[in-house]
Amino acid sequence: MQPHDFWQDFLPPHSIDAHAPLTKAYPATLADGRQLLLPIRTLDGGERGLASLIINQASFAVTEALAADLAARLAQAKPDIVVGLPTLGLTLAASVARALGHERFVPLGNSRKFWYEDALSMPVSSVTTPDQDKRLFIDPRMLPLLSGKRVALIDDVISSGRSILAGLSLLEKCGIRPVAIGTAMLQTHKHRKMLQDYDPALAETIEACFSTPELQRGEGGKWHERPAG
């Protein structure tokens, strides 16, 4: 596959064995068995890798299918409104809100508008942008949409947990505790301890379309699931 070919179509169930040696792609599997091929990104040193999802490069059909899957999972929490994390989480959050039948969603942002308040912001970093000095903001004009409402917080991928924790901390500043957390992909389990330390009960509300493991390069340069620990 060429780089631009990823994330465009689903494969039928059982098309690829995720536990077999892999070359360039990992087959993420949805609950209904459909598989989405994700490119494997090599980490520092070249011996470890992660499956990657860039949702704003996905086809509309794939984005809508993931949003529908996640919306069905979140529906049991009965959210009144969806909050999306920037930047790629906004693509998923908007689609999930529509799938839930909502008329709008609340986007958080990294760009400070002149009417924003520094007190309503949090520093934030992620696996894909570790060296960028960014802050997470909420438009204070959006707060009436969240006050007293059942809120679902959504990001496209949860990996280290730093981005979702920044979102939770910012909402906490606003007096809001989400009823659920949603994501398309749980990328490894490294987020677990951070979220458990923050709020064990809230950590149990995470809903995801699929999860992917950390990968390790083995014989012949093929990729295998890295043993836990």
Secondary structure, 3 states (H helix, E strand, C coil): CCHHHCCCCCECCCCCCCCCCECCEEEEECCCCCEEEEEEEECCCCCEEEECCCHHHCCHHHHHHHHHHHHHHHHHHCCCEEEECCCHHHHHHHHHHHHCCCCCCEECECCCCCCCCHHHEEEECCCCCCCCCEEEECCHHHHHHHCCCCEEEEEEEECCCHHHHHHHHHHHHCCCCCCEEEEEEEECCCHHHHHHHHCHHHHCCEEEEEEECEEEECHHHCEEECCCC
